[in-house]
């Protein structure tokens, strides 16, 4: 049972109930004392009828005696029933306040343990009252904190892993050059330079991701035609597609609704998606970028005929450092955070992004929706 503490929640709840009980009991006694005699006289007159002589001394004496007996019995009954009701009400009040404070103290203790890092802490949330809703919300908060902590630990491990590979390569070649095992040739320095560039790109991507997820990106939105964004992305990546032998097709009408976006940031999203599609599509394949519009906004799709994505990977594609094929992605230079950055950029514009695929070998479609310009 929670310890009684003056000024505590339990004491205040009990005192509040006590005040209600006292006010109710006093009101009952006062109304009864003021109205009962008059009601008694009216009922007696109705019982005796019109033949009753109000001046008869015997009748007057009987009425006075009857009134006195009635008032005495009424007051005694009221005192007894009021006392019994008060005691029962006090017991119920004590029980209710104890239960309420017990649940509050339980959540308070759980919140202390969560604050100490025990994110698996949960409290019972059965019921449909406000305390049950508060407990359910507390559990939701604890689950989110636990998931955030897992992501933080995973992020540290993933960053360390991503840094370890290029650093080990640089260290190995520099030691080889210093020991005379590896020739200090242009090819050696070029390889070291490539690994340094990989580290720089990783750090840059992490900074971009950090700013995007913290909503610290500076956006310069303006009305932009979707066809303009598609054309810019097509122009930028067309040489790479031609070099690999993958067809890049663009479909965007000039009469589509304008989108309210920062064109440079959305172009960054398109270039990232088209770059991923190029890596996933073998020579002879096809990638199609298509823009559509409706009353809600603008939708852009990147559709490839590449390797496809298994259903179990789809929910995790936009998580940090997640790779469908870790070995293949690393070989191609990806860090596994490009899609995460895309998601953060699209959501910063008030849009959303998702992916669908029918499985391995069936290609994939990445789609993002953007808000329409409101003139």
C-alpha positions as CSV (number, residue, x, y, z in Angstrom):
1,X,0.0,0.0,0.0
2,X,1.4,3.5,-0.8
3,X,2.7,5.3,2.2
4,X,0.5,8.2,3.5
5,X,2.3,11.5,3.0
6,X,0.7,14.8,3.9
7,X,0.4,16.9,0.8
8,X,0.8,13.9,-1.4
9,X,-1.6,12.9,-4.2
10,X,-3.2,10.2,-2.1
11,X,-3.8,12.6,0.8
12,X,-5.2,15.3,-1.6
13,X,-7.6,12.8,-3.3
14,X,-8.8,11.5,0.1
15,X,-9.4,15.1,1.4
16,X,-11.2,16.0,-1.8
17,X,-13.5,13.0,-1.4
18,X,-14.0,13.9,2.3
19,X,-15.0,17.4,1.4
20,X,-17.6,16.0,-1.0
21,X,-18.9,13.6,1.6
22,X,-19.2,16.4,4.3
23,X,-20.9,18.8,1.9
24,X,-23.3,16.1,0.8
25,X,-24.2,15.0,4.3
26,X,-24.6,18.6,5.6
27,X,-26.9,19.4,2.6
28,X,-29.0,16.3,3.3
29,X,-29.4,17.1,7.0
30,X,-30.2,20.8,6.3
31,X,-32.8,20.1,3.6
32,X,-34.4,17.4,5.6
33,X,-34.7,19.5,8.8
34,X,-36.1,22.5,6.9
35,X,-38.6,20.6,4.8
36,X,-39.7,17.5,6.8
37,X,-41.9,19.3,9.4
38,X,-43.9,21.1,6.7
39,X,-44.3,18.0,4.7
40,X,-45.4,16.1,7.8
41,X,-48.1,18.7,8.6
42,X,-49.4,18.5,5.1
43,X,-49.6,14.8,5.1
44,X,-51.3,14.8,8.6
45,X,-54.0,17.3,7.4
46,X,-54.6,15.2,4.3
47,X,-54.9,12.1,6.5
48,X,-57.4,13.7,9.0
49,X,-59.6,15.2,6.3
50,X,-61.8,18.3,6.3
51,X,-63.7,17.2,9.5
52,X,-60.7,17.9,11.5
53,X,-61.1,20.8,14.0
54,X,-57.7,22.6,14.2
55,X,-58.8,24.4,17.5
56,X,-59.4,21.2,19.4
57,X,-57.0,21.3,22.4
58,X,-56.6,17.5,22.4
59,X,-55.9,17.4,18.7
60,X,-53.4,20.2,19.0
61,X,-51.6,18.4,21.8
62,X,-51.6,15.2,19.8
63,X,-50.1,17.0,16.8
64,X,-47.4,18.6,18.9
65,X,-46.5,15.3,20.5
66,X,-46.5,13.6,17.1
67,X,-44.3,16.3,15.6
68,X,-41.8,16.1,18.4
69,X,-41.6,12.3,18.2
70,X,-41.3,12.5,14.4
71,X,-38.5,15.1,14.5
72,X,-36.6,13.2,17.1
73,X,-36.9,9.9,15.2
74,X,-36.0,11.6,12.0
75,X,-32.9,13.3,13.4
76,X,-31.7,10.1,15.1
77,X,-32.3,8.1,11.8
78,X,-30.5,10.8,9.8
79,X,-27.5,10.8,12.2
80,X,-27.3,7.1,12.2
81,X,-27.7,6.7,8.4
82,X,-25.5,9.8,7.8
83,X,-22.7,8.4,10.0
84,X,-22.9,5.0,8.4
85,X,-22.9,6.5,4.9
86,X,-20.0,8.7,5.8
87,X,-18.0,5.7,7.1
88,X,-18.7,3.7,4.0
89,X,-17.9,6.6,1.8
90,X,-14.6,7.2,3.6
91,X,-13.7,3.6,3.2
92,X,-14.5,3.6,-0.5
93,X,-12.7,6.9,-0.9
94,X,-9.6,5.5,0.8
95,X,-9.7,2.4,-1.4
96,X,-10.2,4.4,-4.7
97,X,-7.5,7.0,-3.8
98,X,-5.1,4.2,-2.9
99,X,-5.7,2.4,-6.2
100,X,-5.3,5.6,-8.2
101,X,-2.1,6.6,-6.4
102,X,-0.8,3.0,-6.6
103,X,-1.0,3.1,-10.4
104,X,0.5,6.5,-10.5
105,X,3.4,5.5,-8.3
106,X,3.9,2.4,-10.4
107,X,4.3,4.6,-13.5
108,X,6.6,6.9,-11.6
109,X,8.8,4.1,-10.5
110,X,8.9,2.8,-14.1
111,X,9.7,6.2,-15.5
112,X,12.7,6.4,-13.0
113,X,14.0,3.0,-14.3
114,X,13.5,4.2,-17.9
115,X,15.5,7.3,-17.1
116,X,18.3,5.1,-15.8
117,X,18.5,3.3,-19.1
118,X,16.1,0.3,-18.5
119,X,14.1,0.8,-21.7
120,X,12.4,-2.6,-21.5
121,X,10.3,-1.3,-18.6
122,X,6.5,-1.6,-19.1
123,X,3.5,-1.0,-16.9
124,X,0.0,-2.7,-16.9
125,X,-2.4,-0.8,-19.2
126,X,-5.6,-2.8,-18.8
127,X,-8.8,-0.8,-18.7
128,X,-10.4,2.0,-20.6
129,X,-10.0,5.0,-18.2
130,X,-7.6,7.9,-18.4
131,X,-5.0,6.1,-16.3
132,X,-5.0,3.1,-18.6
133,X,-4.6,5.5,-21.6
134,X,-1.7,7.1,-19.8
135,X,-0.1,3.7,-19.1
136,X,-0.5,2.7,-22.7
137,X,1.1,6.0,-23.8
138,X,3.9,5.4,-21.3
139,X,4.5,2.0,-22.8
140,X,4.5,3.4,-26.3
141,X,7.1,6.0,-25.2
142,X,9.3,3.3,-23.6
143,X,9.1,1.2,-26.8
144,X,10.1,4.1,-28.9
145,X,13.0,4.9,-26.6
146,X,14.1,1.2,-26.6
147,X,13.9,1.2,-30.4
148,X,15.9,4.5,-30.6
149,X,18.6,3.0,-28.3
150,X,18.8,-0.1,-30.5
151,X,19.2,2.1,-33.5
152,X,21.8,4.2,-31.8
153,X,23.9,1.1,-30.8
154,X,23.5,-0.3,-34.3
155,X,24.5,3.1,-35.8
156,X,27.7,3.2,-33.8
157,X,28.5,-0.4,-34.9
158,X,27.7,0.3,-38.5
159,X,29.7,3.5,-38.7
160,X,32.7,1.7,-37.0
161,X,32.4,-1.1,-39.6
162,X,32.1,1.3,-42.5
163,X,35.2,3.2,-41.3
164,X,37.2,0.1,-40.5
165,X,37.4,-1.2,-44.1
166,X,38.9,1.9,-45.8
167,X,41.1,2.6,-42.8
168,X,42.4,-1.0,-42.9
169,X,43.2,-0.6,-46.6
170,X,45.0,2.7,-46.2
171,X,46.9,1.3,-43.2
172,X,47.9,-1.8,-45.0
173,X,49.2,0.0,-48.1
174,X,51.0,2.7,-46.2
175,X,52.7,0.1,-44.0
176,X,53.6,-1.8,-47.1
177,X,55.1,1.3,-48.7
178,X,57.1,2.1,-45.5
179,X,58.4,-1.5,-45.2
180,X,59.3,-1.6,-48.9
181,X,56.9,-4.5,-49.6
182,X,54.6,-2.4,-51.8
183,X,56.0,-0.1,-54.5
184,X,55.2,3.6,-54.0
185,X,53.7,3.7,-57.5
186,X,51.0,5.9,-59.0
187,X,48.6,3.0,-58.7
188,X,49.2,2.6,-55.0
189,X,48.7,6.3,-54.3
190,X,45.6,6.3,-56.5
191,X,44.2,3.4,-54.5
192,X,44.9,5.1,-51.2
193,X,43.3,8.3,-52.6
194,X,40.2,6.4,-53.6
195,X,39.8,5.0,-50.0
196,X,40.3,8.5,-48.6
197,X,37.6,9.7,-51.0
198,X,35.3,6.9,-49.7
199,X,35.9,8.1,-46.2
200,X,35.1,11.7,-47.1
201,X,31.9,10.6,-48.9
202,X,30.8,8.6,-45.8
203,X,31.4,11.5,-43.5
204,X,29.5,13.8,-45.8
205,X,26.6,11.4,-46.1
206,X,26.5,11.0,-42.3
207,X,26.5,14.8,-41.8
208,X,23.7,15.1,-44.4
209,X,21.7,12.4,-42.7
210,X,22.2,13.9,-39.3
211,X,20.9,17.3,-40.4
212,X,18.0,15.8,-42.4
213,X,16.8,13.6,-39.5
214,X,17.2,16.5,-37.0
215,X,15.1,18.7,-39.4
216,X,18.0,21.2,-39.6
217,X,18.1,21.3,-43.4
218,X,17.6,24.7,-44.9
219,X,15.1,24.3,-47.7
220,X,14.3,26.9,-50.4
221,X,10.9,25.7,-51.7
222,X,9.4,27.3,-54.7
223,X,6.9,26.2,-57.4
224,X,8.7,23.7,-59.7
225,X,7.4,21.8,-62.7
226,X,7.9,18.0,-62.3
227,X,9.1,17.8,-65.9
228,X,11.9,20.1,-65.1
229,X,13.2,17.9,-62.3
230,X,12.9,14.8,-64.4
231,X,14.7,16.4,-67.3
232,X,17.6,17.6,-65.0
233,X,18.0,14.1,-63.5
234,X,17.9,12.5,-66.9
235,X,20.6,14.9,-68.3
236,X,22.8,14.3,-65.3
237,X,22.7,10.4,-65.4
238,X,22.3,9.7,-69.1
239,X,26.0,9.3,-69.8
240,X,26.3,6.7,-67.0
241,X,23.3,4.8,-68.3
242,X,24.7,4.8,-71.8
243,X,28.1,3.6,-70.6
244,X,26.5,0.6,-68.9
245,X,24.0,-0.1,-71.7
246,X,20.9,0.5,-69.7
247,X,18.0,2.5,-71.3
248,X,16.8,5.5,-69.3
249,X,13.3,6.7,-70.2
250,X,11.6,9.8,-68.9
251,X,7.9,10.4,-68.9
252,X,6.7,13.8,-67.6
253,X,4.1,16.0,-69.3
254,X,4.6,19.8,-69.2
255,X,1.0,20.4,-68.0
256,X,1.4,18.6,-64.7
257,X,0.7,20.5,-61.5
258,X,3.5,22.4,-59.9
259,X,5.2,21.0,-56.8
260,X,6.2,23.2,-53.9
261,X,9.7,21.9,-53.3
262,X,13.4,22.8,-53.0
263,X,14.4,21.7,-56.5
264,X,18.1,21.0,-55.6
265,X,17.0,18.7,-52.7
266,X,14.4,16.8,-54.8
267,X,16.9,16.5,-57.6
268,X,19.2,14.9,-55.0
269,X,16.5,12.4,-54.2
270,X,15.9,11.6,-57.9
271,X,19.6,11.2,-58.7
272,X,20.0,8.9,-55.7
273,X,17.1,6.7,-56.8
274,X,18.2,6.6,-60.4
275,X,21.7,5.7,-59.3
276,X,20.4,2.8,-57.2
277,X,18.3,1.7,-60.2
278,X,21.3,1.8,-62.5
279,X,23.4,-0.4,-60.1
280,X,20.5,-2.9,-59.8
281,X,19.8,-3.2,-63.5
282,X,22.0,-5.3,-65.8
283,X,23.1,-4.2,-69.2
284,X,20.2,-4.4,-71.7
285,X,17.7,-3.5,-69.0
286,X,15.5,-0.4,-68.7
287,X,14.8,2.2,-66.1
288,X,11.8,4.5,-66.4
289,X,11.3,7.7,-64.4
290,X,7.7,8.9,-64.5
291,X,5.9,11.9,-63.0
292,X,2.2,12.1,-62.4
293,X,-0.1,14.7,-60.9
294,X,-3.5,15.0,-59.3
295,X,-5.5,17.2,-56.9
296,X,-3.4,16.1,-53.9
297,X,0.1,16.6,-55.3
298,X,2.8,15.2,-57.5
299,X,4.0,11.6,-57.6
300,X,7.3,10.5,-59.1
301,X,8.2,6.9,-59.8
302,X,11.5,5.2,-60.7
303,X,10.8,1.8,-62.2
304,X,13.6,-0.6,-63.1
305,X,13.8,-4.0,-64.6
306,X,16.7,-5.0,-62.3
307,X,17.3,-7.7,-59.8
308,X,14.2,-7.0,-57.7
309,X,13.8,-7.0,-53.9
310,X,12.5,-9.8,-51.8
311,X,9.4,-9.0,-49.7
312,X,11.2,-9.4,-46.3
313,X,13.6,-6.5,-47.3
314,X,11.0,-4.0,-48.3
315,X,10.1,-2.7,-44.8
316,X,13.7,-2.0,-44.0
317,X,15.0,-0.4,-47.2
318,X,15.0,3.1,-45.7
319,X,16.7,2.2,-42.5
320,X,20.3,3.4,-41.9
321,X,23.0,1.1,-43.3
322,X,20.5,-1.5,-44.4
323,X,21.6,-3.4,-47.5
324,X,19.7,-6.1,-49.4
325,X,23.0,-7.6,-50.5
326,X,25.7,-6.4,-48.2
327,X,28.7,-7.8,-50.1
328,X,27.4,-6.5,-53.5
329,X,26.6,-3.0,-52.2
330,X,29.9,-2.6,-50.6
331,X,31.7,-3.7,-53.7
332,X,29.8,-1.0,-55.6
333,X,30.7,1.7,-53.1
334,X,27.3,2.2,-51.4
335,X,27.1,3.0,-47.7
336,X,23.5,2.0,-47.2
337,X,22.3,5.4,-46.1
338,X,21.3,6.9,-49.5
339,X,17.7,5.8,-49.2
340,X,17.6,7.0,-45.6
341,X,18.6,10.5,-46.8
342,X,16.0,10.3,-49.5
343,X,13.3,9.5,-47.0
344,X,14.4,12.4,-44.7
345,X,14.5,14.9,-47.6
346,X,11.1,13.9,-48.9
347,X,9.5,14.0,-45.5
348,X,11.1,17.4,-44.8
349,X,9.0,18.6,-47.8
350,X,5.8,17.1,-46.2
351,X,5.8,14.1,-48.6
352,X,6.4,10.4,-48.3
353,X,8.4,7.7,-50.1
354,X,7.9,3.9,-50.5
355,X,9.1,0.9,-52.5
356,X,7.4,-2.1,-54.1
357,X,8.7,-5.2,-55.8
358,X,7.3,-8.5,-56.9
359,X,10.5,-10.3,-55.7
360,X,13.8,-11.4,-57.0
361,X,14.3,-10.8,-60.8
362,X,11.1,-8.8,-61.1
363,X,12.5,-5.3,-60.8
364,X,11.4,-2.6,-58.3
365,X,9.5,0.6,-58.2
366,X,10.5,3.5,-55.9
367,X,7.8,6.2,-55.5
368,X,7.7,9.5,-53.7
369,X,4.8,11.9,-53.4
370,X,5.2,15.7,-52.9
371,X,2.7,18.4,-52.0
372,X,1.1,20.4,-54.8
373,X,1.8,24.1,-55.1
374,X,-1.1,26.2,-53.7
375,X,-1.2,29.5,-55.5
